[in-house]
Amino acid sequence: METSKPELTGMIQSLDEVLAARKAADPSSSYTAKLFSKGLPKILAKVVEEASETYEAAHETDGTDHLVYEVADLWFHSMVLLHHKGRTGTDVLAELARRFGTSGIDEKNSRTKESQ
């Protein structure tokens, strides 16, 4: 399925829409549909793999293009995980907006023991 490139300001919403469609798609139709069909263990393995690759790229000394590439992979696979669990990237943006303008120390202190 071919989709047009969204504007940067709508990227999360566009990804949410594509991921929702892929979640319901035939696993043979795309990498993402196949990943959804393999379930939580495979999705989590990809998130861990991409986090490790991000860590390694951050330690490189010859520029940051590879880091950006790996962070994009990590964000994408994190969004796959969110969609697998019935949440969206938009939910994460709403949480970030809720925290905006609040000291990280104050925000952390406001959490209950169970959520820390």
C-alpha positions in Angstrom: 0.0 0.0 0.0 1.6 3.3 -1.2 1.0 6.4 1.0 2.1 9.9 0.4 4.6 11.6 2.8 2.8 13.6 5.5 3.9 17.1 6.6 6.2 16.9 9.6 3.6 18.5 11.9 1.2 15.7 11.2 3.7 12.8 11.2 2.6 11.1 14.4 -1.1 11.2 13.4 -0.2 9.9 9.9 1.9 7.1 11.4 -1.0 6.3 13.8 -3.3 6.0 10.8 -0.9 3.7 8.9 -0.2 1.5 11.9 -3.9 1.1 12.5 -4.3 -0.1 9.0 -1.3 -2.4 9.1 -2.5 -3.9 12.4 -5.6 -5.2 10.5 -3.8 -6.0 7.3 -2.7 -9.4 5.9 0.7 -10.3 7.3 2.0 -11.0 3.8 1.2 -7.4 2.8 3.9 -5.5 4.7 6.7 -5.8 7.3 4.6 -4.1 9.9 1.6 -6.3 9.4 3.8 -9.3 9.7 5.3 -7.8 12.9 1.9 -7.3 14.4 0.9 -10.9 13.5 3.9 -12.2 15.4 2.7 -10.6 18.6 4.2 -9.0 21.7 7.4 -11.1 22.1 8.6 -10.2 18.5 7.6 -6.5 18.9 9.4 -6.2 22.2 12.5 -7.9 20.7 12.5 -5.3 17.9 12.2 -2.4 20.5 15.1 -3.8 22.4 17.2 -4.4 19.3 16.5 -0.8 18.1 17.3 0.6 21.6 20.6 -1.2 21.5 21.4 0.1 18.0 20.5 3.6 19.2 22.9 3.2 22.1 25.7 2.1 19.8 25.1 4.9 17.3 25.2 7.5 20.1 28.7 6.4 20.9 30.0 6.9 17.3 32.3 9.8 16.9 31.9 10.4 13.1 28.7 12.5 13.0 25.1 11.9 14.1 23.3 10.8 10.9 23.4 7.2 12.0 22.0 8.2 15.4 19.0 9.9 13.8 18.4 6.9 11.6 18.4 4.5 14.6 16.2 6.8 16.8 13.7 6.8 13.9 13.7 3.0 14.0 13.3 3.0 17.7 10.4 5.5 17.6 8.7 3.5 14.9 9.0 0.2 16.7 7.9 1.9 19.9 4.8 3.1 18.1 4.1 -0.4 16.8 4.3 -1.5 20.5 1.8 1.2 21.5 -0.6 0.2 18.7 -0.3 -3.5 19.7 -1.3 -2.5 23.2 -4.2 -0.3 22.0 -2.6 3.0 22.4 -1.2 5.6 19.9 1.6 8.0 19.3 -1.0 10.7 19.8 -1.5 9.4 23.3 2.2 9.9 24.0 2.1 13.5 22.6 -0.9 14.2 24.9 1.1 12.9 27.9 4.1 15.1 26.8 1.8 18.1 26.5 0.4 17.4 30.0 3.9 17.5 31.3 5.0 20.6 29.3 6.1 23.4 31.5 6.3 21.2 34.6 9.7 20.6 36.2 10.8 17.0 35.7 11.5 16.8 39.4 8.0 18.0 40.3 6.4 15.7 37.7 8.3 12.7 39.0 7.4 13.5 42.6 3.7 13.8 41.7 3.6 10.1 40.5 2.3 7.4 42.8 4.7 4.8 44.0 3.1 2.2 41.7 3.7 4.3 38.5 7.4 4.9 39.3 
